[in-house]
Amino acid sequence: MLKSLRRKFVLVIMALVGIVLITVLSGSFISAWQTQHDITHEALERAVQGSMFDLPKITMQDEEEPNGESMSPKNARKANMLVLAIDIDANGVILATNDVPLIIDPDTLRSLVNTAIASDKSCDWDTSNHLAWHKLQRSSGAWRIAIADTSAVDIGLQTLAIKDLVIILAALGVMLIISVGLSIWIVKPVEEAWNQQRRFVADASHELKTPLAVIIANNQILASDPNIPKESRRWIESTSDESTHMKNLVEELLELARTDETVAGSQGVMQKVPVDFSAMVENAALEFDAIAFERGTSIEESIEEGVRVSGDPEWLERLCKILIDNACKYSAKGSPVRVNLSHDSRRCTFAVNNFGNTIDPEDLPHVFERFYRTDKARSRDAKTGGFGLGLAIAQGIANSHGGTISVTSNEASGTTFTVVLPTIS
């Protein structure tokens, strides 16, 4: 639970930081792209206006304007835009071009001019050749086509995109380290409280076992005394029943405490040995066959052979019995309890299915919670027994073995508990 809490904290922090970084840098990149687009469009518009000989010449950024003053940054960017202007008559004959050091492949230039004349657009971009064009038709039917070299703009935007990506990755890497450290610091009080709770449950359960054993033993002595009146024996029997239930509850709490310690990473709580899970599931199903018969149902098996897992045999057997017993308890009379075990190269799937009263959708997320019982089964009775801890123990066993447990329930397919565990060769 604590690892999951830390993981969620880190994911939330990383997601928030990532969203902020991507939003800010994307906005900056879009603004830069729009600025360059506007500069290119303005330079092309200036090139299609006025006389061919009045077009501004290409000037380097560090040169001065004719009045001797330094060029403004805006004008410098305009001047650095290489724009080729072409006048074409109505018959497609080139009349004049301005003098700019812009080298374009003749075939590419011819294709671009033809595309521009035939296009319904007044301007467009040829991203594959890093060119942009703008056209204007005169009253005489002649065309003025301006072509700009956008190589520098495209390279600049590409460089900016790479820098933004590097910034995002570097910032996320730094934030990952910081968030992991923060998660440890923030979760530490929760971890201490969780450990204290586990220790309390384990210690209290151990302390309760001795007086319960005394109570049960004393009741057995009293029950064997022939001098006790018959009308008083019902109190002894009631005390014996409740003390037995209390003993079972304490034992289940101890199991939960041990599974919690294993999931939390405590060493030495659970043994890990190779287990023939196929044989274990088959034996558990066979053991409950008579119980299922008494309850008016039957057990149908579909168990693949050779399924081996690494874990604690006692706990894994307990897992199998909890799920099969639970299915037999709530299975409708005359309907089968299906026990299935299949596997692939990496994991096995153990599923127990029964038909009966389905679990309400609002109850499904809570069935593995401790002491949780649906409204139909909140009162423990002689038929079902239990304290609402069996499924919580099953979940703890599955998690402590590196697996998962889930449940589905509907009228069509019944109720199915599915355990997925890693396998060994």
N, C-alpha and C positions, 0 to 999 in steps of 0.2 A: 504494500500500500504506500509506504513512504517513498519507495523508488518511483512509483507511478506518479505520486504527488510532485516530486522533484522534476520528473520528466515533463509533466504538464506545465509546471512553472517555467522551465527553460523554453519549451515550445511557444508559450504565450509571449514571453519576452522577445524571443527571436522573431516571431511573427509580427509583433508591433514595431520593432526596430526595422525589420525588413520592409514593411509597408511604408513607414515614414521615409526611409532612405530612397526607396524606389519612386515614391511620389515626388519627393523634392528633386532628385536628380533627373527624373523623367520630365518634370516641368522645366528644369533648366535646359535639358537637351531640346525639348520642343521649342522653347523660346529661342535658342541658338539657331535651330533649323529654320524657324519662321523669319528670323532676322536675315539670315543668308538668302532665303528665298525672296524676301522683299528687296534686298540689295540687287540680286540678279534680275528680278523683274523690272526694277527701276532702271538699271543699266540698259536692258533690252528696249524699254520704252523710249529712252533717250536716243537710242541708236536708230530707231525707225522714224524719228521726228526730224524735221529740218533738212538742210542740205547735206549731201554726202561729205562735202568739204568742211562743214561746220562741226562735224563730230569730234568730240574730245580725243586727243591722242593719248596713248598709253603712257603713263608716267609712274615711275617707281615711287614707293612710299616715302623714301628719304629725300626726294627731290623737292624743289621749291616751286610754288606757283609763279606765274608770270610777274606778279606784283612784288616778288621777292620774299613773300611771307611763306612760312611752312604750311603745308596742306593740313586741313583738319582731318581727324580720323575718319569721318564719314566720307569726305571726298577722296581720301587715300584709298579706302576700300573700293569705292566706285572706280577709281583710276586703275586699280590692280585687276579689274575684271576685263579679261580679253574678250572683246566683242567684234565680230566680223559682220559688216553690213553689206548686203548685196542688193543692187537694183536690177530687177528683171522686168522686161517689157511683157506685153500681153501675149506675145508668141513664145515666151520662155527663153528669150535671148538675154544673156547677162550683159547689162549696160555698164555697170561700174561697181567697184568694191572699194572699201576704205583700206588704208594701209595699216595693218596690224600684224604682229608676228604670231599669228594663230595658224598652226599647221593642222589641216584636216585631210584625211585620206580622200582622194577625189570621188571614189565610189560612195563612201560614207556621206560626203557633202552632197552629191547628186541625189542620193536616196533621201537625205534629210530635207532638201529643198522640195523635191516632189511630194514628200509626205506633208510638208507644211502647206504647200499650195492646195493640195487635195483635202486637207483637214478642215472640219467645220470649226475648230478651235482657233483662237487668235494667238495662242501661245501654248507651249507644252515642253516636257522634259524628255530627253533621251538618256535614261540612266545608264544603259549598257555602254554608251560611248562617251558619257560624262559631258553631254551637251544640252543646251536649252535654246529654244528658238522663239521668236516673236515675229509676226507678219503684219503688214499694213498695206492695203490696196489703195492706190491713188485713183483719182477721178478718171484718169486716162486709161485705167485698166492695168497699169504697171504695178509691180509689187516691190515693196521694200521688206527684205527678210533680214533680221538680225540674229546672229548665232553667237552664243556665249560658251566659253570653255568653263565647265563647272568642276574640273578635276581638283583644283585646290579646295573648293568648297566641300566636295565629297570626301576628300582625304581628311580635311579638318573635322568634319562631322564624324567620320569613322574613328578618328583618334579620340575625339571627345567621348564617343560611346564606349570605347575600350577603357578610357580612364574612369568613366562613371562605373563601369562594371567592376574594375579593379577596386575602386573605392567601396562599392557595395560589399564585395567579397571580403575585403580586409576588415571593414567595419563589423560585418557579421561574425567573422572569426574572433575579433577582439571581444565582441559582445557575448559570444558563446562562452568564452573563458570567464568573463565577468559574471554572466548569469548562472553558470554552474557553481561558482563560488558563492553567489548570493543565495542560490537554492539550498546549499548546505547550511548556510548561516540561518536562513529563515525557517527551514524545516527542523532545525536542531531542537527547539522547544517542543515541537510536535512529536519528534522522535523520542525525546526523553519521557514525555507523557505516555506515549504508546508503549515504551518499554516498561514503565512503571505499572501500566495497566496489565500487561502480559504477566509481569512478575507477580502482581497481586492475585490474578486469576489462578496462576499456577500454585502460588503459596497457599492461598485460601483453600483451593481444592485439596491440596495435600493435608492441610490441617483439619479439614472436614472429614477426611476418610477415617481417621481413628475414632472420633466419637460416633460416627455412623456405624462403624463396625461393632462398637460396644452396644449401641442401641439395638441393632439387628440381633446380636447374640443374646442380649437380655430378653428380647421379645420371644426368641425361640425357646429360652428356658421357661418363660412364663407360659407360653403356649403348651408346653409339655407337662405343666403342673396340673394334675387331675383335680386339685382342690379348688381351682378357680371356678366360680359359678359360670354357667353357660351364657347367661345374659351379659356377663362382663367380657367374654371372649371376643365379642365384636370390636371392642376398643383395642384389644391386643392385635387383632387382625388388621384393623385400620392403620394402627401405628406401624405394623410390619410392612403393609403395602406402601405407605408413604415414605418410610425410611428406605425401602428398596428403590422407589422412584428417585429419591434424593441421591442414593448411591449411584444410580445410572446417570443422573444429571452431572454429578461431580466427575465421573469418569469421562463423560463427553466434554466437559469443560477442560479437563486435563488434555484430552486429545486436541482440542482447539488451540490450547496454549502451545502444545508441541509443534503443531503445524504452523502457527504464527511465527514461532522462533525459527523454524526451518526456512519459511518464506523470507524472513528478515535477514537471513544469512548466518544464523548461529550454526556452529559446527558441532558435530557429534550427536545431534538430536535424532537424526534419521540415518539409518544405515543404507548404503547403496550397494546392491549386489545384483547380478543378472537374474532376471525373473522370467520364467516361461508364462507369459501373460495369457496365452491361449489356454493352457491347462488350468490356470487360475480361474478364468472366466467360466470355463466349462464346469469346473467343480462347484463354483458358486451357484450356477444355474441348476445343477443337479441337486444341490442341497436344498434349494427353494422349490423344487418340483413338487414335493409332497405338500408344502405349505400352500402353494398355488392351487393344488387340487382341492384342499380343504376350503379354500375361499371361492371355489367355483370357477377357476380359470386354469390356464395351462401355460407352459413355457415353451416357446419355439426358438431353437438356436440356429444361428448361422455364424459359425466361428471358423476363421481361417487358422490353419495350423502354422506353427513356427514363429509366432509373434513373440519377440523378446524385448523387454524393457529393462532399464536400470533403475532400481529403487528399493524401497523397504517392502518386503513381502507382506508383512502384517498390515501395513497401511493400505497397500494396493488391494489386498483381500477385503479390507474394510470398505474401500471405495466400491468394489463390485457388489458387495452385499447390501450396502446402503441403497444403491440405485435399483437393484432387483427387488429388494424388500419393499421399497417405496412404490414401485410399479405394481407389485402384487397387492398391496394394500388398497390402492385406488383404482384398480382395474375392474371394469364392469364384468359381471358374471357371464360366462360363456364366451368371453373375448380373450384372445391369447396375449401373453406378454412376450414380446419379441426381443431377443438378446442377440445383437450382431457385433462381430469383431472383424475388421478388415485392416489391411495395412499396405503401405507402399515402401519405397526404399528408405524413407526418412521418418515416417510417423505411422501411428496406428489410430484407428477410430473405433471407440467402444460406445455403442448406442443401445439404450434400453427404451422400448416403446410400449405403451399400453393405451387402451381405449377405455374411457370412463368420463367422469366429470372433467371438462377441460379447465385449464387455469385461465382466469380472466386476463385480458391484455394488460390491464393496469397493475396486475399482481406479478406478471412475468419478470420485470426488472428487480423484484424484491425477493424472489423465492430462495436465493442463496444468502439472504441476510439472517443473522442470528436471532432466534426466537420469533421470526416472522411467520405468521400463519394467516392464511386467507380467512375471510369472514366465515366461510363454511366449515372451517376446521380449527377455530381458535381454541376450542375447549378440548383438552386431552381426555380421551375416553378409552375404554377397554379395548375398542376395536383397533384404533390407530396408534394409541400411545404416543410416545415421543414428546419432545420439548421444542421442536422447531430448530434443532441443531444439526440434524443428520445431513441436510444438504449443505449447510455451512462447513461441516467437517469434510464432506466430499469435495467441495471447492478448495478447501485448504490442502487436502491431499493432492489433488490434481495440480494446483499451483506449485506446491513444494517439489513436485517431480518435473517441473518445467513444462507442464501441460496447461490445457484450458478445459473448462466445462461450460456448456450452454444448454438452453432449454427452448423448445418450441411447443406450442399447444394450439390445436384447432380441431374442429369437429371432423374434418375430412381425414386427417392423418393421425389424430390422437395426440398424446403427449410424449415427447421424445427428449430424453436427456442424453447428450453427446459429450464424450470425453475424448480429447485428442492428446496423445502422449508421444514423445520422441522414442524411436525404437533403436535397438542396437543389433549388430549383425551376430 
